[in-house]
Amino acid sequence: MATATQEIRGTAADVAQEERADTGMDTGTLLGALGGIFLITVAIIRGGDAGIFININSALIVIGGALSTSFIAFPSKKVLGMVTIIRNAFKPNVYEPEDYVDDITRLASVYRSRGMKQLENEESQLDNRFLKNGIAMIVDGYNAKEIHELMERELNAMNERHNSGIKVIRFIALQAPVFGMAGTLIGLVQMLMHLDDPSTIGPALATALITTFYGLMLANLIMTPLAAKLTTRTDMEGILCKAIRIGIIGIHDRVNPQKIQRGMNALLSPGQQRE
């Protein structure tokens, strides 16, 4: 039997993502990213010579500068973990709150009609850690106040963990245009050193501006939308966990399952509610 005194290591969303890690990608995020890149590329190609937009030096300044300052601003572990965070944004949305409503109302009925022993048996079959730990606390004899406090702590820890990763992405989104401008200034300085040859001014100026273009694209086409997507998912996880907590407290207090369902539905959007 799992005990509530063990360290709580996961959340509803964390477990669901682990279980469905290989089920595919979120089509909205993927289509948005690929669609934006495709449309911008088509516009560039239609405008003439697309090759002038490929500049390794500009990419090194923007990407290298943004990453370097990230390592200065944040612990290296958080910056390196950004890859996993970004990958999560492209995973499908695995939260189905209505299913948790069904599970919790079923568990409430089991507890009311068949007692603690059957609830303990049901606990071993749950694969959602947040829900499972809540049931474990009921089985282990925690009171409603203790259960609420422990689940609140985990919810806060989840928000802090997720927001710390989002902060890194937002920081890079802010730094990319800055280093884009820095690269432009570098290019302008190099261009001014050769003013004696007017034929080089136009191409050199175009190359200098490409760095700003790279910075804007990295910030506004990739990093800022990813931060917004992850923030939305964190909010969804928080609502889901609060709904589960309502259900756990209701099970503990042997509340009527229909009343528990209405309490959980109150936190969910109309499309997520279970009638």
Sequence and secondary structure as in RCSB ss.txt:
>XXXX:A:sequence
MATATQEIRGTAADVAQEERADTGMDTGTLLGALGGIFLITVAIIRGGDAGIFININSALIVIGGALSTSFIAFP
SKKVLGMVTIIRNAFKPNVYEPEDYVDDITRLASVYRSRGMKQLENEESQLDNRFLKNGIAMIVDGYNAKEIHEL
MERELNAMNERHNSGIKVIRFIALQAPVFGMAGTLIGLVQMLMHLDDPSTIGPALATALITTFYGLMLANLIMTP
LAAKLTTRTDMEGILCKAIRIGIIGIHDRVNPQKIQRGMNALLSPGQQRE
>XXXX:A:secstr
   TTS     HHHHHHHHTTTS   HHHHHHHHHHHHHHHHHHHHTS GGGG  HHHHHHHHHHHHHHHHHHS 
HHHHHTHHHHHHHHTS     HHHHHHHHHHHHHHHHHHHHHHHHHHHTT   HHHHHHHHHHHTT  HHHHHHH
HHHHHHHHHHHHHHHHHHHHHHHHHHHHHHHHHHHHHHHHHHTTTT GGGHHHHHHHHHHHHHHHHHIIIIIIHH
HHHHHHHHHHHHHHHHHHHHHHHHHHHTT  HHHHHHHHHTTS GGG   
